[in-house]
């Protein structure tokens, strides 16, 4: 990765946040402790997703952890997207160079190199639901924790886009 036009006075502590489906988990690399404008993470992240490949994008946010007076402030350095339809399903990993574009003007703020493969998972089945022990109700016995007939649990509140917390500092060997 290479960052351009970065006018920050502190040493850069960069990490990447990666996800495919915004409703599911986000994954993060560790902080690049060397600092500088060319961080290198070399992290392998396996990101499950349930949306069709043609409708999915790999999202990458590069974030700087700025420490000031005992607090960590997160600063977005740049974002990149890779439509997964550009990656052949089941093929070996391909190298892609993506531009980081955080500004409304869309001007590039650096590049991030990624190696991406899209694979199908085989043999995974969702676990059977667990209903818990039976309990007595006014109408007889029913499994504990069952949803009444005709009632479907909703998806819940829509997730808001918040920056994840800074990853915990990694221990270094002296």
C-alpha positions in Angstrom: 0.0 0.0 0.0 1.2 3.5 -0.7 -0.3 6.7 0.7 0.1 10.0 -1.1 -0.7 13.6 -0.1 -0.8 12.8 3.6 0.1 15.8 5.7 -0.1 14.4 9.2 2.6 15.3 11.7 2.6 12.1 13.7 3.9 8.7 12.8 1.3 6.8 10.9 -0.3 3.8 12.7 -2.4 2.3 9.9 -4.7 -0.7 9.8 -7.3 -1.9 7.3 -11.0 -2.7 8.0 -12.4 -5.2 5.4 -16.0 -6.4 4.8 -18.3 -7.7 2.1 -21.8 -7.5 3.5 -22.4 -4.4 5.7 -24.9 -6.3 7.8 -22.4 -8.9 8.8 -19.0 -8.7 10.6 -16.1 -6.5 9.7 -12.6 -7.8 9.8 -9.4 -5.8 10.7 -5.7 -6.3 10.2 -3.3 -5.4 13.0 -1.7 -1.9 13.1 1.4 -1.5 11.0 3.9 -0.7 13.7 6.6 0.5 11.3 4.7 3.6 10.5 5.2 5.5 7.3 3.3 5.9 4.0 3.9 2.3 2.7 2.4 0.0 5.3 2.5 -3.8 4.8 0.1 -6.1 6.6 0.3 -9.5 4.9 -2.8 -10.7 6.6 -5.0 -13.5 5.2 -8.7 -12.7 6.0 -11.5 -15.2 5.2 -14.7 -13.2 4.9 -18.0 -15.2 4.6 -20.9 -13.6 2.8 -24.4 -14.7 1.7 -25.2 -12.2 -1.0 -24.8 -13.2 -4.7 -21.3 -12.7 -6.0 -22.4 -10.4 -8.8 -24.1 -8.0 -6.3 -21.2 -8.0 -3.8 -18.3 -5.8 -3.3 -15.2 -6.1 -1.1 -14.9 -2.9 0.9 -11.6 -1.7 2.4 -11.2 1.3 4.8 -7.7 2.3 5.8 -7.7 4.0 9.2 -5.0 5.9 11.1 -4.9 5.6 14.9 -3.9 8.9 16.3 -3.0 9.0 20.0 -3.5 12.2 21.8 -3.4 12.7 25.5 -4.2 9.1 26.3 -7.1 8.7 23.8 -7.1 7.1 20.4 -8.8 9.0 17.6 -9.5 7.2 14.4 -8.9 9.1 11.1 -10.1 7.7 7.8 -7.2 7.7 5.3 -9.1 6.3 2.4 -11.6 3.7 1.1 -11.5 1.3 -1.8 -14.1 -1.1 -3.3 -13.7 -4.1 -5.5 -16.8 -5.6 -7.2 -16.5 -9.3 -6.7 -17.9 -9.9 -10.2 -14.4 -8.9 -11.3 -13.0 -12.0 -9.6 -13.7 -15.4 -11.1 -15.4 -17.8 -8.8 -13.2 -20.8 -7.8 -10.1 -19.5 -9.6 -6.8 -18.9 -7.9 -6.3 -15.6 -6.1 -5.7 -12.6 -8.3 -3.8 -9.4 -7.5 -5.6 -6.2 -7.7 -4.5 -2.6 -7.2 -7.2 -0.3 -5.8 -7.2 3.4 -5.4 -8.1 4.9 -2.0 -10.6 7.7 -2.5 -11.9 9.5 0.7 -12.5 12.9 -0.7 -15.8 14.1 -2.2 -13.9 15.1 -5.3 -12.9 11.5 -5.8 -9.2 12.3 -6.2 -6.9 9.4 -5.3 -5.3 9.4 -1.9 -3.1 6.3 -2.4 -3.3 2.7 -3.5 -3.9 -0.6 -1.8 -2.7 -3.9 -3.3 -4.9 -6.9 -2.5 -4.9 -10.6 -3.4 -8.4 -11.9 -3.7 -10.1 -15.2 -4.3 -13.8 -16.0 -4.2 -14.6 -19.6 -3.2 -17.8 -21.5 -2.5 -18.0 -23.2 0.9 -18.9 -26.9 0.7 -20.7 -28.9 3.3 -21.7 -26.1 5.6 -25.3 -26.3 6.9 -26.8 -23.9 9.4 -27.2 -25.7 12.8 -30.6 -26.8 13.8 -32.4 -24.4 16.1 -32.3 -25.1 19.8 -35.6 -24.5 21.6 -34.5 -25.2 25.2 -36.3 -27.3 27.8 -40.1 -27.5 27.8 -42.1 -25.3 30.1 -45.7 -25.2 31.1 -48.0 -22.6 29.7 -51.7 -21.9 30.1 -52.4 -23.9 27.0 -50.3 -26.9 27.8 -46.6 -27.8 27.3 -44.5 -26.0 24.8 -40.8 -25.7 24.1 -39.1 -22.8 25.9 -38.0 -20.0 23.7 -40.3 -20.8 20.7 -41.7 -18.0 18.7 -45.5 -18.1 18.6 -47.1 -19.2 15.3 -47.6 -16.3 12.9 -44.9 -14.2 14.5 -41.6 -13.8 12.7 -38.6 -12.1 14.3 -37.7 -9.0 12.3 -34.2 -8.1 11.1 -33.8 -5.6 14.0 -32.5 -2.0 13.6 -30.5 -1.2 10.6 -26.8 -1.0 11.4 -25.2 2.4 11.4 -21.8 3.0 9.9 -19.5 3.5 12.8 -15.8 3.1 12.8 -14.6 0.1 14.7 -12.6 0.6 17.8 -8.9 0.7 17.3 -7.4 -2.8 17.6 -5.7 -3.4 20.9 -2.0 -2.7 20.9 0.1 -5.8 20.1 2.8 -6.8 22.4 6.3 -6.4 21.1 9.3 -8.4 22.0 12.2 -6.2 23.2 
